[in-house]
Amino acid sequence: MISVHGRLWPLKLQRSARARRIGLRLCPVTRSVRLTLPLRAREKDGLAFVQAQQDWLAKQLAGWDDAPGGLLPGSVIPFGDGTLTLYPGGGRLTWREGERLLVGGSADAFAARALRWLKAEALRVLEAETRGLAATMGGTVSAVGVGDAARRWGSCSTKGNIRYSWRLILMPGWVRRSIVAHEVAHLRHPNHGADFWALAEELSARLSAGRPVEARKWLRAHGMAIHSIGR
């Protein structure tokens, strides 16, 4: 554990043969601080580095306190360009009415059923946007799927399989579409070279998405809060 301005947080220390310097990052999945040390670095130097980053840590960790958190009756969560308020619904089905999500089933299955609906909606929207955009450039998408990776919002394999975090459905539409444009661009350019970025910009414009650089700024500012929803 470490103390950040008087509050305790889990600290996980790991050594890496690839690390050239001491690194510090936050893991929203485990809600912990991760300290990475080069193999020959002294642990006390790593802990001193953590202490020197108190102000930065406090600012970043504050996002976890402000996040919506669990999927409970009455919870208000971000959803695209608006919000959804979760309510118990009659019967066994879960459905959306405007800015309300009516979750059917038993009370003890409320969170699981709400999450299932969100994942299904994410897949529906992302698959339509991905296949539609790929078609405009003559690209072929083998499959579209959703998961919950801790460090990636999307990925594209050399076989044309594109996978996203279901949490993209919680983001503003322009951010989500920018990530779609990014992954579709990888169908043609499986790298991050100049040609890739030029195509990503072009595809973002076709989807009326934000520019990639603006989407990255939004993700840095709000990604941690998005990761905390439903945990």
Secondary structure, 3 states (H helix, E strand, C coil): CEEECCEEECEEEEEECCCCCCEEEEECCCCEEEEEEECCCCHHHHHHHHHHCHHHHHHHHHHHHHCCCCCCCCCEEEECCEEEEEEECCCCCCEEECCEEEECCCHHHHHHHHHHHHHHHHHHHHHHHHHHHHHHCCCCCCEEEEECCCCCCEEECCCCEEEEEHHHHHCCHHHHHHHHHHHHHCCCCCCCCHHHHHHHHHHHHHCCCCCHHHHHHHHHHHHHHHHHCCC
